[in-house]
Amino acid sequence: MRMLAERLAPAPVETAGAVGWSADALEAQAFAYLAVRTLKGLPLTYPTTTGVPRPLTGGIVARP
């Protein structure tokens, strides 16, 4: 947190709990969000954020 605050100054750096989010559930919620976007065929990454050539989905879902 200290290193983030140093690198991002003057932007504030807060913990998930400090802004009212459940730190224990945050990772699970993020993966659920990505899973839903993948199931709907929606992009997860964009040229302006990651440099990919076009908006890309999370791949394919292999079902048994």
HELIX and SHEET records of a PDB file:
HELIX    1   1 ARG A    2  LEU A    8  1                                   7    
HELIX    2   2 GLY A   17  VAL A   19  5                                   3    
HELIX    3   3 LEU A   26  LEU A   39  1                                  14    
HELIX    4   4 PRO A   47  THR A   50  1                                   4    
END                                                                             
